[in-house]
Every structure is written in C-alpha cells, then in structure tokens.
Amino acid sequence: MNYDDNVVRRLKRLEGQVRGVLNMMEEGKNCKDVVAQLSAVRSATDKAMAYIVAMNLEQCILEEHAKGNDTGSLVKEAVELLIKSR
C-alpha cells in the first residue's frame, strides 16, 4: 500500500501531541488537562486509522473490480479491522 502525504502529516501531528502530553506531565500539569490531551490523541489516532483503512479499501476494491472479482469480502474485512482497532 502506498501512504500519501496526508497520512504522514496526520502521524506527525500525533507525534507532536504525544510529546506535548509528555511535556505537560514533566511540568506537573493538572490530571484533567493531561487526560483531555490524551483523549485528543486517541481521537486523532482513530481518525488516522480510519483514513488508512478507507484508502486501502478503495485501492483494493478498484484492483478487485478490475479483475472482475467480488468486493463484498473486502468491505467486511475493513469494517472488522476498524471494529477491532477500538
């Protein structure tokens, strides 16, 4: 699978968010604030995973459709992957 620049940017933002949380912890910030930032990291991670799965699904469907194959199992597999990631 080819990952586009959008995925890389998302993951770099995530990396920055995690570093920010670590800095907050080192500075002794309030628990509520740290947890709020961790929640934002989780949300961004979920969105990145969904984006990656959607891109992969699109590529796989186009490839299988060109071959004349059924694509229903691909959709099911993508949904299961997203469910498992939660």
Backbone as CSV, one residue per row, in Angstrom:
resi,resn,N_x,N_y,N_z,CA_x,CA_y,CA_z,C_x,C_y,C_z
1,MET,0.837,-1.181,0.000,0.000,0.000,0.000,0.882,1.244,0.000
2,ASN,0.459,2.217,-0.746,1.160,3.500,-0.772,0.457,4.465,0.178
3,TYR,1.223,5.062,1.083,0.675,6.023,2.033,0.960,7.427,1.516
4,ASP,-0.081,8.247,1.429,0.103,9.588,0.900,0.590,10.555,1.980
5,ASP,0.891,11.766,1.551,1.417,12.782,2.467,0.429,13.127,3.575
6,ASN,-0.852,12.984,3.303,-1.866,13.278,4.307,-1.699,12.367,5.519
7,VAL,-1.427,11.101,5.299,-1.222,10.154,6.395,0.017,10.543,7.191
8,VAL,1.084,10.871,6.498,2.329,11.244,7.161,2.107,12.490,8.021
9,ARG,1.402,13.479,7.484,1.111,14.697,8.257,0.288,14.383,9.501
10,ARG,-0.707,13.533,9.347,-1.534,13.147,10.495,-0.686,12.514,11.588
11,LEU,0.196,11.612,11.198,1.017,10.919,12.183,2.049,11.846,12.818
12,LYS,2.561,12.793,12.067,3.490,13.764,12.643,2.769,14.662,13.653
13,ARG,1.518,15.026,13.357,0.730,15.803,14.322,0.508,14.988,15.591
14,LEU,0.206,13.703,15.414,0.042,12.818,16.569,1.311,12.767,17.407
15,GLU,2.429,12.651,16.733,3.709,12.616,17.436,3.896,13.890,18.261
16,GLY,3.557,15.015,17.672,3.659,16.288,18.387,2.719,16.350,19.577
17,GLN,1.513,15.814,19.410,0.563,15.786,20.512,1.083,14.941,21.672
18,VAL,1.658,13.790,21.361,2.186,12.914,22.405,3.350,13.599,23.117
19,ARG,4.204,14.250,22.372,5.311,14.982,23.001,4.779,16.091,23.898
20,GLY,3.708,16.731,23.464,3.082,17.769,24.279,2.551,17.210,25.589
21,VAL,1.960,16.033,25.532,1.459,15.388,26.748,2.624,15.063,27.685
22,LEU,3.694,14.550,27.129,4.871,14.248,27.948,5.406,15.511,28.625
23,ASN,5.438,16.603,27.877,5.880,17.878,28.464,4.950,18.318,29.582
24,MET,3.656,18.154,29.372,2.689,18.509,30.407,2.938,17.702,31.679
25,MET,3.220,16.432,31.503,3.472,15.563,32.650,4.758,15.976,33.372
26,GLU,5.796,16.290,32.597,7.056,16.727,33.200,6.891,18.028,33.972
27,GLU,5.975,18.874,33.499,5.719,20.157,34.155,4.740,20.027,35.318
28,GLY,4.231,18.812,35.534,3.310,18.583,36.649,1.929,19.181,36.438
29,LYS,1.489,19.240,35.184,0.174,19.809,34.884,-0.942,18.979,35.513
30,ASN,-2.076,19.604,35.625,-3.265,19.007,36.218,-3.658,17.724,35.481
31,CYS,-4.096,16.733,36.248,-4.519,15.437,35.692,-5.598,15.612,34.629
32,LYS,-6.583,16.478,34.894,-7.671,16.701,33.934,-7.137,17.182,32.590
33,ASP,-6.166,18.076,32.641,-5.599,18.618,31.405,-4.835,17.551,30.624
34,VAL,-4.077,16.738,31.343,-3.320,15.659,30.696,-4.278,14.657,30.056
35,VAL,-5.313,14.273,30.804,-6.284,13.307,30.280,-7.020,13.892,29.073
36,ALA,-7.340,15.177,29.118,-8.005,15.810,27.978,-7.129,15.743,26.736
37,GLN,-5.833,15.977,26.903,-4.924,15.900,25.757,-4.763,14.473,25.266
38,LEU,-4.731,13.518,26.190,-4.653,12.115,25.782,-5.909,11.707,25.017
39,SER,-7.041,12.241,25.409,-8.284,11.974,24.686,-8.199,12.517,23.261
40,ALA,-7.607,13.682,23.115,-7.424,14.266,21.779,-6.484,13.397,20.946
41,VAL,-5.454,12.844,21.575,-4.520,11.948,20.873,-5.266,10.707,20.405
42,ARG,-6.099,10.149,21.279,-6.857,8.947,20.902,-7.790,9.247,19.730
43,SER,-8.459,10.388,19.784,-9.369,10.761,18.699,-8.614,10.919,17.376
44,ALA,-7.480,11.576,17.422,-6.673,11.760,16.211,-6.154,10.426,15.690
45,THR,-5.811,9.526,16.597,-5.342,8.192,16.204,-6.462,7.420,15.509
46,ASP,-7.658,7.479,16.087,-8.805,6.803,15.478,-9.063,7.323,14.066
47,LYS,-8.980,8.634,13.901,-9.209,9.224,12.577,-8.128,8.809,11.584
48,ALA,-6.894,8.745,12.047,-5.798,8.319,11.165,-5.991,6.870,10.732
49,MET,-6.380,6.009,11.679,-6.620,4.597,11.338,-7.768,4.477,10.337
50,ALA,-8.844,5.207,10.562,-9.982,5.147,9.655,-9.584,5.618,8.257
51,TYR,-8.780,6.663,8.192,-8.321,7.176,6.902,-7.478,6.132,6.173
52,ILE,-6.569,5.491,6.902,-5.704,4.468,6.300,-6.530,3.284,5.802
53,VAL,-7.469,2.832,6.609,-8.327,1.706,6.199,-9.150,2.092,4.969
54,ALA,-9.693,3.301,4.954,-10.501,3.745,3.810,-9.670,3.817,2.535
55,MET,-8.447,4.343,2.643,-7.571,4.410,1.466,-7.261,3.015,0.946
56,ASN,-6.926,2.108,1.867,-6.602,0.740,1.489,-7.811,0.061,0.854
57,LEU,-8.971,0.250,1.451,-10.191,-0.351,0.922,-10.457,0.131,-0.500
58,GLU,-10.309,1.418,-0.713,-10.535,1.971,-2.054,-9.588,1.333,-3.067
59,GLN,-8.311,1.233,-2.716,-7.332,0.632,-3.623,-7.674,-0.833,-3.906
60,CYS,-8.015,-1.568,-2.848,-8.330,-2.994,-3.013,-9.581,-3.199,-3.860
61,ILE,-10.597,-2.385,-3.624,-11.834,-2.523,-4.403,-11.572,-2.250,-5.873
62,LEU,-10.821,-1.202,-6.171,-10.520,-0.894,-7.569,-9.748,-2.033,-8.234
63,GLU,-8.785,-2.606,-7.517,-7.997,-3.714,-8.064,-8.863,-4.948,-8.302
64,GLU,-9.675,-5.311,-7.321,-10.525,-6.498,-7.448,-11.615,-6.296,-8.494
65,HIS,-12.156,-5.096,-8.566,-13.192,-4.800,-9.568,-12.607,-4.926,-10.975
66,ALA,-11.386,-4.451,-11.153,-10.724,-4.550,-12.462,-10.505,-6.005,-12.863
67,LYS,-10.322,-6.871,-11.878,-10.144,-8.297,-12.135,-11.474,-9.021,-12.302
68,GLY,-12.567,-8.305,-12.028,-13.885,-8.926,-12.122,-14.269,-9.729,-10.898
69,ASN,-13.589,-9.523,-9.795,-13.861,-10.269,-8.566,-14.871,-9.553,-7.677
70,ASP,-15.464,-10.315,-6.782,-16.406,-9.769,-5.801,-15.633,-8.950,-4.770
71,THR,-16.201,-7.842,-4.344,-15.525,-6.965,-3.390,-16.203,-6.940,-2.023
72,GLY,-17.269,-7.677,-1.866,-18.005,-7.683,-0.603,-17.158,-8.094,0.587
73,SER,-16.303,-9.080,0.389,-15.466,-9.542,1.498,-14.461,-8.477,1.920
74,LEU,-14.042,-7.629,0.985,-13.103,-6.555,1.317,-13.735,-5.543,2.262
75,VAL,-14.977,-5.203,1.991,-15.695,-4.255,2.852,-15.870,-4.848,4.239
76,LYS,-16.249,-6.107,4.288,-16.418,-6.777,5.581,-15.100,-6.790,6.353
77,GLU,-14.020,-7.098,5.687,-12.708,-7.135,6.333,-12.316,-5.756,6.864
78,ALA,-12.594,-4.705,6.091,-12.268,-3.342,6.523,-13.080,-2.949,7.756
79,VAL,-14.357,-3.291,7.760,-15.206,-2.987,8.917,-14.710,-3.730,10.142
80,GLU,-14.363,-4.992,9.980,-13.850,-5.780,11.106,-12.542,-5.199,11.647
81,LEU,-11.699,-4.706,10.751,-10.440,-4.098,11.168,-10.701,-2.848,11.995
82,LEU,-11.651,-2.041,11.559,-11.983,-0.829,12.309,-12.586,-1.173,13.674
83,ILE,-13.436,-2.159,13.713,-14.042,-2.565,14.984,-12.979,-3.097,15.933
84,LYS,-12.070,-3.905,15.413,-11.011,-4.493,16.230,-10.085,-3.420,16.778
85,SER,-9.894,-2.336,16.040,-8.980,-1.281,16.465,-9.515,-0.487,17.642
86,ARG,-10.790,-0.610,17.911,-11.390,0.099,19.051,-11.274,-0.769,20.254
